[in-house]
Amino acid sequence: YVVKDKIIVKRYADAFLAYAKVSAGIQRAISDLKNFKTIIRDNSEFEEFLFNPEIPYQEKCRIIDEVLNKDFLKETGQFLKLLIEKGRIEYIAEICDYVRTTYSHGQTVEAVLTSTYPLDLGVLRELKTKLEEKLKVKLNLYLNLDTDLLGGVKVRVGNIIIDGSVRRRLSELKKKLMTVQVN
């Protein structure tokens, strides 16, 4: 379980939760993955079936639909099919564990807000509230100071980066100016 594998697990887990929380909520998505982990732990034949490269994709999809039936979100089934399609199904147990350990503790997620200078407590509260509403998750917000930003703020929540820094804006302006032709 090397660093590359950890990155793969984190990306797929975070992407699934971001996708599933829109329609069903993060709690339900976490619950589905916990329940699916129990199914594969208790049924080694099912796990072997999913991991077997000789069984066609369509057959695996059919069985997933039967096993998940109406007890699971349709998004969970789609996620499992995506993992099979991309050759990543062998990571499912690690993905389930990552989701359980990262998102099940009070449903809070770590977020780092980077600013050039310390922000007023009222501004921080307002930013946190707006981010929680937008991302539909509770945040533990940490402040990081970085004078290289020149101004504005940058927020990192898992794989999501919201960059409102002056440095980024200047970089985008530079790119636009480089493409402009002067006659």
C-alpha positions as a LaTeX table, in Angstrom:
\begin{tabular}{lrrr}
\hline
Residue & $x$ (\AA) & $y$ (\AA) & $z$ (\AA) \\
\hline
Tyr1 & 0.00 & 0.00 & 0.00 \\
Val2 & 2.32 & 2.68 & $-1.31$ \\
Val3 & 1.85 & 6.45 & $-1.63$ \\
Lys4 & 0.41 & 6.15 & $-5.16$ \\
Asp5 & $-2.23$ & 3.76 & $-3.85$ \\
Lys6 & $-3.12$ & 6.15 & $-1.01$ \\
Ile7 & $-3.61$ & 8.94 & $-3.52$ \\
Ile8 & $-5.85$ & 6.74 & $-5.68$ \\
Val9 & $-7.92$ & 5.68 & $-2.66$ \\
Lys10 & $-8.31$ & 9.27 & $-1.44$ \\
Arg11 & $-9.27$ & 10.63 & $-4.89$ \\
Tyr12 & $-11.90$ & 7.99 & $-5.57$ \\
Ala13 & $-13.34$ & 8.20 & $-2.04$ \\
Asp14 & $-13.53$ & 12.00 & $-2.04$ \\
Ala15 & $-15.01$ & 12.06 & $-5.55$ \\
Phe16 & $-17.66$ & 9.49 & $-4.65$ \\
Leu17 & $-18.73$ & 11.39 & $-1.55$ \\
Ala18 & $-18.83$ & 14.69 & $-3.42$ \\
Tyr19 & $-21.01$ & 13.03 & $-6.08$ \\
Ala20 & $-23.32$ & 11.11 & $-3.72$ \\
Lys21 & $-23.88$ & 13.88 & $-1.16$ \\
Val22 & $-25.66$ & 16.04 & $-3.74$ \\
Ser23 & $-28.55$ & 13.61 & $-4.14$ \\
Ala24 & $-28.54$ & 11.54 & $-0.97$ \\
Gly25 & $-26.36$ & 13.21 & 1.63 \\
Ile26 & $-22.95$ & 12.31 & 2.91 \\
Gln27 & $-24.29$ & 10.22 & 5.82 \\
Arg28 & $-26.11$ & 7.84 & 3.50 \\
Ala29 & $-23.09$ & 7.51 & 1.17 \\
Ile30 & $-20.82$ & 6.69 & 4.13 \\
Ser31 & $-23.34$ & 4.16 & 5.39 \\
Asp32 & $-23.49$ & 2.48 & 1.97 \\
Leu33 & $-19.73$ & 2.05 & 1.83 \\
Lys34 & $-19.64$ & 0.66 & 5.39 \\
Asn35 & $-22.36$ & $-1.84$ & 4.49 \\
Phe36 & $-20.64$ & $-2.81$ & 1.25 \\
Lys37 & $-17.38$ & $-3.43$ & 3.13 \\
Thr38 & $-19.29$ & $-5.79$ & 5.43 \\
Ile39 & $-20.70$ & $-7.64$ & 2.41 \\
Ile40 & $-17.28$ & $-8.24$ & 0.84 \\
Arg41 & $-15.71$ & $-9.09$ & 4.21 \\
Asp42 & $-18.40$ & $-11.69$ & 4.95 \\
Asn43 & $-18.54$ & $-13.10$ & 1.38 \\
Ser44 & $-15.06$ & $-13.85$ & 0.10 \\
Glu45 & $-16.55$ & $-15.47$ & $-3.05$ \\
Phe46 & $-18.23$ & $-12.18$ & $-3.97$ \\
Glu47 & $-14.97$ & $-10.31$ & $-3.48$ \\
Glu48 & $-13.13$ & $-12.87$ & $-5.64$ \\
Phe49 & $-15.86$ & $-12.50$ & $-8.28$ \\
Leu50 & $-15.41$ & $-8.70$ & $-8.37$ \\
Phe51 & $-11.63$ & $-8.96$ & $-8.57$ \\
Asn52 & $-11.56$ & $-11.70$ & $-11.23$ \\
Pro53 & $-10.32$ & $-10.14$ & $-14.50$ \\
Glu54 & $-11.77$ & $-13.00$ & $-16.58$ \\
Ile55 & $-15.38$ & $-12.20$ & $-15.68$ \\
Pro56 & $-16.87$ & $-9.69$ & $-18.15$ \\
Tyr57 & $-17.73$ & $-6.15$ & $-17.03$ \\
Gln58 & $-21.43$ & $-6.60$ & $-17.94$ \\
Glu59 & $-21.71$ & $-9.70$ & $-15.76$ \\
Lys60 & $-20.16$ & $-7.91$ & $-12.80$ \\
Cys61 & $-22.55$ & $-4.97$ & $-13.30$ \\
Arg62 & $-25.54$ & $-7.31$ & $-13.38$ \\
Ile63 & $-24.48$ & $-8.97$ & $-10.10$ \\
Ile64 & $-23.77$ & $-5.62$ & $-8.45$ \\
Asp65 & $-27.30$ & $-4.49$ & $-9.36$ \\
Glu66 & $-28.70$ & $-7.71$ & $-7.83$ \\
Val67 & $-26.60$ & $-7.51$ & $-4.65$ \\
Leu68 & $-27.18$ & $-3.81$ & $-4.02$ \\
Asn69 & $-30.84$ & $-4.00$ & $-5.05$ \\
Lys70 & $-32.87$ & $-1.26$ & $-3.40$ \\
Asp71 & $-30.94$ & $-1.23$ & $-0.11$ \\
Phe72 & $-28.16$ & 0.95 & $-1.56$ \\
Leu73 & $-28.04$ & 4.27 & $-3.38$ \\
Lys74 & $-27.93$ & 4.07 & $-7.17$ \\
Glu75 & $-24.80$ & 6.25 & $-6.89$ \\
Thr76 & $-23.07$ & 3.49 & $-4.92$ \\
Gly77 & $-23.77$ & 1.01 & $-7.70$ \\
Gln78 & $-22.53$ & 3.47 & $-10.29$ \\
Phe79 & $-19.39$ & 4.05 & $-8.25$ \\
Leu80 & $-18.63$ & 0.33 & $-8.00$ \\
Lys81 & $-19.17$ & $-0.07$ & $-11.74$ \\
Leu82 & $-16.80$ & 2.82 & $-12.37$ \\
Leu83 & $-14.15$ & 1.16 & $-10.19$ \\
Ile84 & $-14.54$ & $-2.06$ & $-12.19$ \\
Glu85 & $-14.42$ & $-0.20$ & $-15.51$ \\
Lys86 & $-11.26$ & 1.69 & $-14.51$ \\
Gly87 & $-9.56$ & $-1.41$ & $-13.09$ \\
Arg88 & $-9.61$ & $-0.01$ & $-9.56$ \\
Ile89 & $-12.08$ & $-2.36$ & $-7.85$ \\
Glu90 & $-9.25$ & $-3.94$ & $-5.83$ \\
Tyr91 & $-9.11$ & $-0.65$ & $-3.88$ \\
Ile92 & $-12.71$ & $-0.89$ & $-2.65$ \\
Ala93 & $-11.86$ & $-2.11$ & 0.87 \\
Glu94 & $-9.28$ & 0.67 & 1.31 \\
Ile95 & $-11.74$ & 3.24 & $-0.07$ \\
Cys96 & $-14.37$ & 2.08 & 2.43 \\
Asp97 & $-11.83$ & 2.28 & 5.27 \\
Tyr98 & $-10.65$ & 5.73 & 4.18 \\
Val99 & $-14.23$ & 7.04 & 4.09 \\
Arg100 & $-15.01$ & 5.52 & 7.49 \\
Thr101 & $-11.92$ & 6.96 & 9.19 \\
Thr102 & $-11.93$ & 10.34 & 7.44 \\
Tyr103 & $-15.61$ & 11.26 & 7.32 \\
Ser104 & $-17.34$ & 9.34 & 10.12 \\
His105 & $-15.95$ & 11.30 & 13.07 \\
Gly106 & $-18.70$ & 13.81 & 13.62 \\
Gln107 & $-18.85$ & 14.40 & 9.90 \\
Thr108 & $-16.25$ & 17.14 & 9.98 \\
Val109 & $-13.63$ & 17.61 & 7.31 \\
Glu110 & $-10.29$ & 19.39 & 7.63 \\
Ala111 & $-9.98$ & 22.64 & 5.67 \\
Val112 & $-7.02$ & 25.01 & 5.43 \\
Leu113 & $-7.68$ & 28.66 & 4.70 \\
Thr114 & $-4.54$ & 30.46 & 3.51 \\
Ser115 & $-4.38$ & 34.24 & 3.76 \\
Thr116 & $-1.65$ & 36.87 & 3.61 \\
Tyr117 & $-2.60$ & 38.21 & 7.03 \\
Pro118 & $-4.71$ & 37.14 & 10.04 \\
Leu119 & $-8.43$ & 37.55 & 9.38 \\
Asp120 & $-11.01$ & 38.99 & 11.75 \\
Leu121 & $-12.89$ & 36.30 & 13.69 \\
Gly122 & $-16.23$ & 37.46 & 12.25 \\
Val123 & $-14.90$ & 37.17 & 8.70 \\
Leu124 & $-13.55$ & 33.68 & 9.45 \\
Arg125 & $-16.92$ & 32.57 & 10.83 \\
Glu126 & $-18.74$ & 33.94 & 7.78 \\
Leu127 & $-16.28$ & 32.25 & 5.39 \\
Lys128 & $-16.63$ & 28.95 & 7.26 \\
Thr129 & $-20.44$ & 29.13 & 7.15 \\
Lys130 & $-20.47$ & 29.91 & 3.41 \\
Leu131 & $-18.03$ & 27.07 & 2.67 \\
Glu132 & $-20.06$ & 24.59 & 4.73 \\
Glu133 & $-23.21$ & 25.58 & 2.84 \\
Lys134 & $-21.50$ & 25.33 & $-0.54$ \\
Leu135 & $-19.73$ & 22.02 & 0.16 \\
Lys136 & $-22.54$ & 20.57 & 2.32 \\
Val137 & $-20.15$ & 19.36 & 5.00 \\
Lys138 & $-19.02$ & 20.49 & 8.48 \\
Leu139 & $-15.50$ & 21.93 & 8.50 \\
Asn140 & $-12.62$ & 22.15 & 10.95 \\
Leu141 & $-11.08$ & 25.34 & 9.59 \\
Tyr142 & $-7.38$ & 26.03 & 10.09 \\
Leu143 & $-5.71$ & 29.32 & 9.19 \\
Asn144 & $-2.38$ & 29.40 & 7.36 \\
Leu145 & $-0.49$ & 32.62 & 6.65 \\
Asp146 & 1.39 & 33.00 & 3.34 \\
Thr147 & 2.66 & 36.37 & 2.12 \\
Asp148 & 3.27 & 34.94 & $-1.40$ \\
Leu149 & $-0.50$ & 35.15 & $-2.07$ \\
Leu150 & $-0.20$ & 38.97 & $-2.22$ \\
Gly151 & $-3.85$ & 39.24 & $-1.08$ \\
Gly152 & $-7.15$ & 37.36 & $-1.07$ \\
Val153 & $-7.60$ & 33.84 & 0.26 \\
Lys154 & $-7.10$ & 30.25 & $-0.84$ \\
Val155 & $-9.00$ & 27.31 & 0.69 \\
Arg156 & $-8.11$ & 23.62 & 0.48 \\
Val157 & $-10.69$ & 21.01 & 1.49 \\
Gly158 & $-9.41$ & 17.54 & 0.61 \\
Asn159 & $-8.80$ & 17.58 & $-3.16$ \\
Ile160 & $-10.85$ & 20.75 & $-3.64$ \\
Ile161 & $-8.98$ & 24.05 & $-3.94$ \\
Ile162 & $-10.82$ & 27.37 & $-4.05$ \\
Asp163 & $-8.27$ & 29.99 & $-5.06$ \\
Gly164 & $-9.33$ & 33.62 & $-4.69$ \\
Ser165 & $-5.79$ & 34.93 & $-4.30$ \\
Val166 & $-4.37$ & 37.98 & $-6.01$ \\
Arg167 & $-1.41$ & 35.83 & $-7.12$ \\
Arg168 & $-3.75$ & 33.52 & $-9.11$ \\
Arg169 & $-5.60$ & 36.48 & $-10.63$ \\
Leu170 & $-2.32$ & 38.08 & $-11.72$ \\
Ser171 & $-1.19$ & 34.76 & $-13.20$ \\
Glu172 & $-4.44$ & 34.46 & $-15.20$ \\
Leu173 & $-4.10$ & 38.07 & $-16.38$ \\
Lys174 & $-0.53$ & 37.37 & $-17.50$ \\
Lys175 & $-1.70$ & 34.34 & $-19.52$ \\
Lys176 & $-4.41$ & 36.42 & $-21.20$ \\
Leu177 & $-1.99$ & 39.22 & $-22.02$ \\
Met178 & 0.46 & 36.71 & $-23.53$ \\
Thr179 & $-2.21$ & 35.57 & $-26.01$ \\
Val180 & $-3.21$ & 39.08 & $-27.09$ \\
Gln181 & $-1.68$ & 40.16 & $-30.38$ \\
Val182 & $-0.70$ & 43.79 & $-30.79$ \\
Asn183 & $-0.89$ & 45.29 & $-34.31$ \\
\hline
\end{tabular}
